[in-house]
C-alpha cells in the first residue's frame, strides 16, 4: 500500500436523546445497548440498509452510518533507499 492511499473506515453514530456514541459496526452497538433500549433488533437493523443517506430513526434513537475521514500517513513504513 502506498503512503498516499487512505483507508476508508465506517463509523456508526448512535444518538439516544442528547447522548451521542460512535461504534465501528452495527454488531458493536448491541454489545453496549439492548434491543429494548434501541427499539430494533440486530437482525432488523442489518436488513434495514443503513447508509449515509438512509439513517434509521424511531422514537427511541437515531442510527446513522458514515465514513471516518483519516489523514494519509506513512508512519511505520520504511522508505526505499535509491
C-alpha positions, 0 to 999 in steps of 0.5 A, a space after each residue: 500500500 502506498 503512503 498516499 492511499 487512505 483507508 476508508 473506515 465506517 463509523 456508526 453514530 448512535 444518538 439516544 436523546 442528547 447522548 451521542 456514541 460512535 461504534 465501528 459496526 452495527 454488531 458493536 452497538 448491541 454489545 453496549 445497548 439492548 434491543 429494548 433500549 434501541 427499539 430494533 433488533 440486530 437482525 432488523 437493523 442489518 436488513 434495514 440498509 443503513 447508509 449515509 443517506 438512509 439513517 434509521 430513526 424511531 422514537 427511541 434513537 437515531 442510527 446513522 452510518 458514515 465514513 471516518 475521514 483519516 489523514 494519509 500517513 506513512 508512519 511505520 513504513 520504511 522508505 526505499 533507499 535509491 
